[in-house]
Each structure stands twice: as C-alpha cells, then as structure tokens.
Amino acid sequence: VMKVELIELQPKLAEKNVEVEKMMVIVNAETEKTNVEKEAVAVEEAAASATAQKAAEQKAEVEGDLAEAMPALNDALGALEVLTQKDIGEIKAMGSPPGPVKMVLHAVCIMKGIKPGRVKDANGNMVEDWWTPSKKMVGESDFLRSLQTYDRDNISPA
C-alpha cells in the first residue's frame, strides 16, 4: 500500500524538485544582487565615515581656534565700549602715532575696505602708507559709531 502511494507520489515529487530548483536559481540570483549592493553600500559607508571623521576633525580645530579668538574679541569689544570721542580726538592729533596705534588703525582700514596711500620711503622706494587714510577715517564724524556697529560676523576673508 505504501509502495503504491510512493509510486503515485513520484511525479509530484519530481515536479516539486523542479520547482525547488527554479526557486533556488532565483534565490541565488537575488543573493548575488544583494551581495553586490551590500558591497556598494559598504564602500559608500566607508567614504561617508571618512568624510564624517574629517568634518569632526575640522570642527574640533575650528572650535579650538574660536576658543582662542573669543577672549581677544571680548577684550576688544570691552575696550571699544570705553573708547570716547576724546580718545578719537587724541588719535587725530598725533603726528606720528606709536606702532600699536598704527597697527590697529591699519587693521581697521583693511576691515572697512580702505586702501592705503603710496609714499616714498627714506630710500626713495614706493611703499604703502596706511597712516594717511587712517587719519582721514578717524576724522569721519561717525567713526566711533561705525566701529561699535561694525558687522563683525561677516568680515571678508580678504
């Protein structure tokens, strides 16, 4: 009885084997596709990870630079708050100011986009002169206010 049933089931078994073989071909093809995509994703993930690492390093560097610069900015803002028109008048009256005064006014000229003049030095060579445009800039009636309201968050990198 069992033998007869087994013989009767043989064609169905063969048919199921063919179906399983077809399914295995499909599964193997899909597995290959998945592996290729998995490799591509791994490459992209490695690139993204490297980019994220680089960005983190740059962020740390910039935050370090900012931490170093902020005290100087805060000191400068504090000094600007106590600067008066009388102080500006003293600067205007200087014929030949001390080096630090010249350096600060040189920087302010650059920040405001004011170009230097050209003069001959002791050797007769043409050199940049920042004092003449600095005196003119300091002489402007709104000079102090222009420093206090300067847009320090959008300074040109040049």
C-alpha positions in Angstrom: 0.0 0.0 0.0 2.7 2.4 0.9 4.7 1.4 -2.1 1.8 2.2 -4.3 1.4 5.6 -2.7 5.1 6.3 -3.1 4.9 5.3 -6.8 1.9 7.6 -7.2 3.7 10.5 -5.4 6.9 10.2 -7.6 5.6 12.5 -10.3 4.6 15.1 -7.8 7.9 14.8 -6.1 9.8 15.3 -9.4 7.6 18.3 -10.1 8.3 19.8 -6.7 12.0 19.2 -7.2 11.9 21.1 -10.4 10.0 23.9 -8.7 12.6 24.0 -5.9 15.5 24.1 -8.4 13.9 27.0 -10.1 13.4 28.8 -6.8 17.0 28.1 -5.9 18.2 29.7 -9.1 16.1 32.8 -8.3 17.2 32.9 -4.7 20.9 32.5 -5.7 20.5 35.4 -8.3 18.8 37.6 -5.7 21.6 36.7 -3.1 24.2 37.8 -5.7 22.4 41.1 -6.3 22.1 41.6 -2.6 25.8 40.9 -2.0 26.8 43.4 -4.8 24.5 46.1 -3.3 25.9 45.2 0.2 29.5 45.8 -1.1 28.5 49.1 -2.7 26.8 50.2 0.5 29.9 49.2 2.5 32.1 51.4 0.1 29.7 54.3 0.5 29.6 53.9 4.2 33.4 53.9 4.4 33.5 57.1 2.4 30.8 58.7 4.5 32.6 57.6 7.6 35.9 59.1 6.4 34.1 62.4 5.5 32.4 62.5 8.9 35.8 61.9 10.6 37.4 64.7 8.6 34.4 67.0 9.4 34.8 66.2 13.1 38.5 67.0 13.0 37.8 70.3 11.2 35.1 71.1 13.7 37.5 70.4 16.6 40.1 72.6 15.0 37.7 75.5 14.3 36.3 75.3 17.8 39.8 75.4 19.2 40.6 78.5 17.1 37.3 80.0 18.2 38.1 79.4 21.8 41.4 81.1 21.3 39.9 84.1 19.5 36.9 84.7 21.6 38.8 86.2 24.6 40.6 88.6 22.3 37.2 89.6 20.7 35.6 90.1 24.1 38.6 92.2 25.2 38.4 94.3 22.0 34.6 94.8 22.5 35.2 95.8 26.1 37.8 98.3 25.0 35.6 99.7 22.3 32.8 100.3 24.9 35.1 102.6 26.9 36.5 104.5 23.9 35.3 108.1 23.7 35.3 110.9 21.2 38.0 112.5 23.3 40.2 109.4 22.7 39.5 109.6 19.0 40.5 113.3 19.1 43.8 112.4 20.6 44.5 109.9 17.8 43.6 112.5 15.2 46.1 115.0 16.8 49.0 112.5 16.6 51.6 113.4 14.0 53.4 110.1 14.3 51.4 107.6 16.5 53.0 104.7 18.3 53.3 101.4 16.5 50.4 99.7 18.2 48.0 102.6 17.3 49.2 102.4 13.6 48.7 98.6 13.6 45.2 98.8 15.0 44.2 101.6 12.5 45.8 99.6 9.7 43.6 96.6 10.6 40.5 98.8 10.8 41.3 100.2 7.3 41.5 96.7 6.0 38.3 95.7 7.7 36.5 98.7 6.2 38.0 98.1 2.8 40.0 101.4 2.8 43.0 101.2 0.5 46.5 102.5 1.5 48.1 105.5 0.0 51.6 105.3 -1.7 54.6 107.3 -0.5 58.3 107.2 -0.9 60.3 105.8 2.0 63.7 107.0 3.1 65.4 105.1 0.2 63.1 106.6 -2.4 61.1 103.3 -2.9 57.3 103.5 -3.1 55.6 101.9 -0.1 52.1 101.6 1.2 51.0 104.3 3.6 48.2 103.4 6.0 48.6 106.4 8.3 47.2 109.0 5.8 44.0 107.0 5.1 43.8 106.2 8.8 43.8 109.9 9.8 41.0 110.5 7.2 39.0 107.6 8.5 39.4 108.6 12.2 38.3 112.2 11.2 34.9 111.0 10.0 32.1 112.1 12.3 30.6 108.7 12.7 34.0 106.8 13.1 33.4 105.6 16.7 29.8 104.6 15.9 30.9 102.8 12.8 33.3 100.7 15.0 30.6 100.0 17.5 28.1 98.8 14.9 30.6 97.0 12.6 29.2 93.7 11.4 31.9 91.5 12.9 30.1 88.3 11.9 30.5 89.0 8.2 34.1 90.1 7.8 35.6 89.5 4.4 38.3 86.8 4.4 40.5 89.1 2.2 
